Amino acid sequence: MVSTFSRRQVERISHTLAVLGEPHRLQMLRWLRRGPRTAGFLADAIGVSPSLASHHLSVLVESGLVNRRQVGTFVCYSADRAKVKALHQELGRLAGALLPDDQPSEASAPC
């Protein structure tokens, strides 16, 4: 069965994919799936300046995939596991909708 997506869902998924289309952000999210990290740690881990890391983290926070929490003088970032999992499931549904393994319905026979 082919999953259907509303226009709003498709736009949200497209926006999130655009956010993750930047390689540094994708690397950061992979690190954050392992546990909370500071911007400085992530900058060192992926080889970017602290200011560029902070910029990318702000975009990830705005997208809702990453949470920001002040801990004393540090800011800790962590993946929002529920939102990352939901995105993973949506992408799976979307990929399933695009795979040609579904039997064509009679309505698509003329095509």
SVG drawing of the C-alpha trace seen along z (x, -y; Angstrom):
<svg xmlns="http://www.w3.org/2000/svg" viewBox="-9 -32 48 38">
<polyline fill="none" stroke="black" stroke-width="0.4" points="0.0,0.0 1.3,-3.4 1.4,-6.0 0.0,-9.3 1.4,-12.5 -0.4,-15.9 1.2,-18.9 2.2,-20.2 3.9,-16.9 5.8,-16.9 6.9,-20.5 8.0,-19.7 10.0,-16.7 11.5,-18.7 12.6,-21.4 14.2,-19.0 16.0,-17.2 17.3,-20.6 18.6,-21.2 20.3,-17.8 21.6,-18.3 24.4,-20.4 27.1,-17.8 28.3,-19.4 24.8,-19.4 24.4,-15.7 27.7,-14.9 26.6,-16.9 23.3,-15.1 25.1,-11.8 27.3,-12.8 24.4,-14.1 22.5,-10.8 25.3,-9.4 24.6,-11.8 24.7,-15.5 27.7,-17.6 28.9,-21.2 29.4,-23.3 33.2,-23.3 33.3,-19.5 31.3,-19.3 33.5,-21.9 36.6,-19.9 35.0,-16.6 34.0,-17.7 36.8,-20.2 35.0,-23.5 35.4,-26.8 33.3,-27.2 31.3,-30.0 30.4,-27.8 29.5,-25.0 27.2,-27.4 25.5,-28.5 24.8,-25.0 23.6,-24.1 21.2,-27.0 19.7,-25.7 19.4,-22.2 17.6,-23.6 15.3,-25.7 14.4,-22.6 13.4,-20.8 15.8,-17.9 18.2,-19.2 17.5,-20.5 19.6,-23.2 20.1,-23.3 22.1,-25.6 24.2,-23.8 26.1,-26.3 28.4,-28.2 28.0,-25.6 25.4,-25.0 24.6,-21.4 23.0,-20.2 21.3,-16.8 19.3,-15.1 15.5,-15.1 15.3,-11.4 11.6,-11.3 11.7,-13.8 14.7,-12.0 12.9,-8.7 9.7,-10.2 11.7,-11.6 13.3,-8.2 9.9,-6.6 8.5,-9.2 11.5,-8.7 10.9,-5.0 7.2,-5.6 8.2,-8.0 10.8,-5.6 8.2,-2.8 5.8,-5.1 8.5,-5.5 9.5,-1.9 8.1,-0.1 7.2,3.1 3.5,2.2 1.1,3.9 -0.4,1.3 -4.1,0.7 -6.5,0.8 -6.7,-3.0 -3.1,-3.2 -3.3,-0.6 -3.6,-3.1 -0.3,-4.7"/>
</svg>
